[in-house]
Amino acid sequence: MTIVVSIPDARKTQWWIEQLQPLLPGWTIRSIDDPGDPLEVAYAVVWRPATGAFLPFPNLKAIVSLGAGIDHVLADRRLPRQVPIIRTVGTDLTQRMREYVALHVLRHHRDMPTIAANQRERMWKPLVQPPATQRRVGVMGLGNLGGMAAATLAALGFETLGWSRTKHRIEGVATYAGDDELDAFLGRCEILVCLLPLTPATTGILDAGLFARLPRGASLINAGRGPHLNDDDLLAALESGQLSHATLDVFHIEPLPAEHPFWSHPRITVTPHIASLIDPATGSRIVAANIERFEATGTVDDLADTERGY
């Protein structure tokens, strides 16, 4: 039986194949562009697969998303809807997201972008900031990554809030749920972190209307998905002073085009989709374990709900 790997970068596809093969010695692992007998293909390990990529494989048992999100798989309008999708999450990925969120929340909290700008101008200008206990930080999305990120911020001493579609309980975090509680949540967020899954309900959620409900001068960190954000509304909110700064790790088009205004904006920090970057050495162990478990039992803990989109 065969496992095919599909990643837009051929070099990375080969890297994943080389990492997975020793962990799954009973399987043949190949590129989706050279799958061998299509009837032998049982699993597809993918990131941003091409439209119709799975149609040649009638015996496909499951699709493995190389990430916690499955929106890049569901974007295929010719996707065989009966095929389960397995998410790839694990302690290493969660730790990386915790690090990224803590780093950039602290940067915003201590106004490091202004300090860096002052350094470029050789300006010695100490800035007095409140302690973390007097700074309110909100996390949108309280799944595996968001829940741990919120708990980490609470452990650092921040007054931490969390919002999600359904109610969660996290020690040290004041949680809100549903549309009815969104305004109350947003009104308290001096720093807003978006870690939502991308679904039709969350596409474009970071827009002018949402920014207007934040305290004036709030800052934004988006490490969810690029389509959560209305780019023009963000630029307008920064121009008006409604937002003071934004850190963006995800974008509508990746890599971010060289001519995009985000690159040169003085109040935007761009990072190249690295918040919880999955690497083959780490991720292959998670993928292999999930395939083995699914093969043995027909399910895994990280099986996605395709109706909800995550």
C-alpha positions in Angstrom: 0.0 0.0 0.0 1.1 3.6 -0.7 1.1 6.9 1.0 1.4 10.0 -1.2 2.8 13.4 -0.1 1.7 16.7 -1.7 3.4 20.0 -0.8 3.8 22.9 -3.2 7.6 22.8 -2.8 9.1 19.7 -4.5 12.2 19.8 -2.2 10.1 19.8 0.9 7.9 17.0 -0.5 11.1 14.9 -0.8 12.2 15.9 2.7 8.9 14.6 4.1 9.1 11.4 2.2 12.6 10.8 3.5 11.5 11.4 7.1 8.3 9.3 6.9 9.7 6.2 5.2 11.8 4.9 8.1 8.8 5.5 10.5 6.4 3.5 8.2 8.6 0.7 6.9 5.6 -1.4 5.7 4.4 1.4 3.4 5.6 2.8 0.1 5.8 6.6 0.3 5.9 8.6 -2.9 5.2 12.1 -4.3 1.6 12.6 -5.4 3.0 13.5 -8.8 4.5 10.0 -9.1 2.1 7.8 -7.1 2.6 4.5 -8.9 -0.6 2.4 -9.0 -3.4 4.8 -7.9 -5.4 1.9 -6.6 -2.7 1.3 -4.0 -2.9 4.8 -2.5 -4.5 4.6 1.0 -3.4 7.9 2.5 -2.4 11.4 1.3 -0.2 13.7 3.4 -0.8 17.2 2.2 -0.3 20.9 2.5 -2.3 23.1 0.1 -3.1 20.3 -2.4 -4.1 21.2 -5.9 -7.8 21.1 -6.8 -8.8 17.6 -7.7 -5.6 16.1 -6.4 -7.4 13.2 -4.7 -9.7 12.1 -7.5 -7.3 9.5 -9.0 -7.3 7.6 -5.7 -10.6 5.7 -5.2 -9.3 3.7 -2.3 -8.1 6.7 -0.2 -8.8 6.0 3.5 -7.9 9.4 4.9 -6.2 12.7 4.1 -3.6 14.0 6.6 -3.3 17.8 6.8 0.2 19.0 7.7 -1.1 21.4 10.2 -3.8 22.0 12.7 -6.1 23.7 10.2 -8.0 21.9 7.4 -9.1 24.9 5.4 -6.5 24.4 2.8 -7.9 20.9 2.2 -11.5 22.0 2.2 -10.7 24.6 -0.4 -10.7 21.8 -3.0 -14.2 22.0 -4.4 -13.7 18.5 -5.9 -12.7 17.0 -2.6 -14.2 13.5 -1.9 -16.4 14.5 1.1 -16.6 11.0 2.5 -12.8 10.8 3.1 -11.9 11.6 6.7 -9.3 14.4 7.3 -6.7 14.0 10.1 -5.2 17.1 11.6 -1.6 17.3 12.6 -1.1 18.7 16.1 1.3 17.9 18.9 3.2 19.2 21.8 6.0 20.6 19.7 3.6 22.6 17.5 1.7 23.8 20.6 5.0 24.9 22.2 6.0 26.9 19.2 2.7 28.7 19.1 3.0 29.5 22.8 6.4 30.9 22.2 5.3 33.0 19.3 2.3 34.5 21.0 4.2 35.2 24.3 7.0 36.8 22.3 4.8 39.2 20.3 2.3 40.0 23.1 5.4 41.0 25.2 6.7 43.1 22.3 3.4 44.9 22.0 3.0 45.2 25.8 6.4 46.8 26.2 6.0 48.8 23.0 9.2 47.4 21.5 8.3 48.6 17.9 8.6 52.2 19.2 11.8 51.4 21.1 13.2 50.0 17.8 12.1 53.1 15.9 13.7 55.3 18.5 17.0 53.3 18.2 17.1 54.0 14.5 16.7 57.7 15.2 19.3 57.5 18.0 16.7 58.7 20.5 17.1 57.9 24.2 13.4 57.9 25.3 12.5 55.6 28.2 8.9 54.4 27.9 6.9 53.6 31.1 4.5 50.7 30.7 2.2 49.0 33.2 3.0 45.6 34.5 1.4 42.6 32.8 -1.1 42.4 35.6 -2.6 45.6 34.3 -2.7 44.7 30.7 -5.7 42.9 29.2 -4.9 40.4 26.4 -7.6 38.6 24.5 -7.2 35.3 22.5 -9.8 34.5 19.8 -10.0 30.8 19.3 -9.5 28.4 22.2 -8.7 25.1 20.5 -5.4 23.2 21.1 -3.2 26.1 20.1 -5.3 29.0 21.4 -6.1 27.4 24.7 -2.5 26.8 25.5 -1.5 30.3 24.3 -4.1 31.8 26.6 -2.9 29.7 29.6 0.7 30.8 28.9 -0.3 34.5 28.9 -2.2 34.0 32.1 0.9 32.4 33.6 3.0 35.4 32.6 0.7 37.6 34.7 -1.5 39.2 32.0 -5.2 39.7 32.6 -6.2 37.1 30.0 -9.5 36.8 28.2 -10.6 34.2 25.7 -13.4 34.0 23.1 -14.6 31.0 21.0 -17.8 29.9 19.4 -18.5 27.5 22.3 -17.7 27.8 26.0 -14.3 26.7 27.3 -12.9 26.7 30.8 -9.2 27.6 31.2 -7.6 28.3 34.6 -6.7 32.0 35.0 -8.6 33.0 31.8 -11.9 34.8 31.6 -13.7 33.0 28.8 -16.5 34.3 26.5 -18.5 32.4 23.9 -20.7 33.1 20.9 -21.8 36.2 19.2 -23.7 37.5 22.2 -20.5 37.8 24.2 -18.2 39.0 21.5 -18.7 42.7 22.1 -18.0 42.3 25.9 -14.8 40.4 25.1 -13.5 42.9 22.4 -14.2 45.9 24.6 -11.6 44.7 27.1 -8.8 43.6 24.7 -5.9 46.0 24.6 -3.9 43.3 22.7 -6.0 40.9 20.5 -4.5 37.6 19.4 -6.4 35.7 16.6 -5.9 32.0 16.5 -9.3 31.1 15.1 -9.8 28.2 12.6 -10.7 29.5 9.1 -14.4 28.8 8.4 -17.1 30.7 6.4 -18.1 32.2 9.7 -14.6 33.5 10.6 -13.5 34.6 7.1 -13.0 38.4 7.2 -13.8 38.6 10.9 -10.9 41.0 11.5 -12.5 44.0 9.9 -13.4 47.6 10.5 -16.4 46.7 12.6 -14.4 44.5 14.9 -11.5 47.0 15.2 -14.0 49.7 16.2 -15.1 47.6 19.2 -11.6 47.4 20.6 -10.2 50.0 22.9 -8.6 52.8 21.0 -4.9 52.2 20.5 -5.2 48.4 20.8 -2.9 46.1 18.9 -3.4 43.0 16.9 -1.6 39.7 16.4 -2.9 37.4 13.7 -1.4 33.9 13.6 -4.6 32.2 12.5 -5.1 32.5 8.7 -4.6 35.3 6.2 -8.3 35.4 5.1 -9.4 36.2 8.7 -8.1 39.8 8.0 -9.4 42.5 5.8 -6.1 44.1 4.7 -7.6 47.5 3.8 -9.5 47.8 7.0 -6.3 47.1 9.0 -4.4 49.8 7.1 -7.3 52.3 7.8 -7.4 51.4 11.5 -3.7 52.0 11.8 -3.9 55.3 9.9 -6.7 56.5 12.2 -5.0 55.4 15.4 -7.8 53.0 16.3 -5.0 50.4 16.2 -1.5 51.1 17.3 0.4 48.2 15.8 -0.1 44.8 14.2 2.0 41.6 14.0 1.0 39.4 11.1 2.2 35.9 10.5 -0.4 34.8 7.9 -1.6 36.4 4.6 -4.1 36.0 1.8 -1.2 35.3 -0.6 1.9 33.5 0.6 4.7 34.3 0.2 3.5 37.9 0.8 4.1 39.8 -2.5 7.1 42.1 -2.5 4.9 45.1 -3.5 2.4 44.6 -0.6 2.2 47.7 1.7 2.5 45.5 4.8 6.2 45.1 4.2 7.1 48.7 4.6 4.4 49.9 7.0 6.0 51.4 10.1 3.4 49.9 12.4 3.2 46.4 11.0 5.5 43.5 11.8 5.6 40.8 9.2 6.7 37.2 10.0 6.7 34.5 7.3 4.1 32.0 8.6 6.5 30.7 11.3 4.4 30.9 14.4 3.8 27.1 14.7 5.9 26.0 11.7 5.8 22.2 11.3 9.0 20.6 10.2 9.4 17.1 8.8 11.7 15.8 11.6 9.0 16.6 14.2 5.9 16.4 12.2 6.7 13.0 10.6 6.5 11.3 14.0 3.0 12.7 14.6 1.8 11.8 11.1 3.2 8.3 11.2 1.6 7.7 14.6 -1.7 9.0 13.4 -1.7 6.8 10.3 -0.8 3.7 12.3 -3.6 4.4 14.8 -6.1 5.1 12.1 -5.1 2.0 10.2 -5.6 -0.1 13.4 -8.8 1.5 14.8 -10.4 3.6 12.0 -10.1 6.8 14.0 -7.7 9.2 15.8 -8.0 11.9 18.5 -7.2 14.6 15.9 -9.9 13.6 13.4 -11.4 16.8 11.9 -15.0 17.7 11.8 -15.4 18.7 8.2 -18.9 20.2 8.8 -17.5 22.7 11.3 -14.3 23.2 9.3 -11.8 22.3 12.0 
